[in-house]
Amino acid sequence: MKKHLIYFTLLAFSLSLVSCGFYSFTGASIPPGTKTYQVNRFENTALLIEPGLERDFKLALEDLIQNQTNLTLVQSNGDLVYEGEITDYRISPTTATSQNTAAQNRLTIAVKLRFFNTKKEEDDLEQTFTFFYDYPGSAQLLGAQKTTAHETIFERITQDIFNATLAKW
């Protein structure tokens, strides 16, 4: 009886380990046979152009996918293809003081994404993702303030893109 209990326990433990192999902590549901992804250039078509913004966004998206999946980044013929444009880069006041000056400003960035899944074409997607960063009206969007704003916005937009394309949230 004790011998059967040991075998049963080992079998249950083994099955639980095997079942964990298909679970992804990021929630990604990658179609079978999908091994590669590519991120094409995101052209900056916003009215206000921030130099290097398209390169920084492309790198942020590549890094997020690389860190949350086991897919391999390729330059062409990827199983998953990400491309699009940065359509909006806008700074606007959000609140005013009694002296009619901005108490707080908001940087808003919008990215239009086109996603192609060559393994499962019904997953193809075209959608715009937007996020913002608020900062004091007395501050200039320069240096570390601008870097923090871009990183915060890119973190949210790239995670939203990941969720929409691979996690299906």
Order of alpha helices (4+ residues) and beta strands (2+ residues): alpha-beta-alpha-beta-beta-beta-beta-alpha
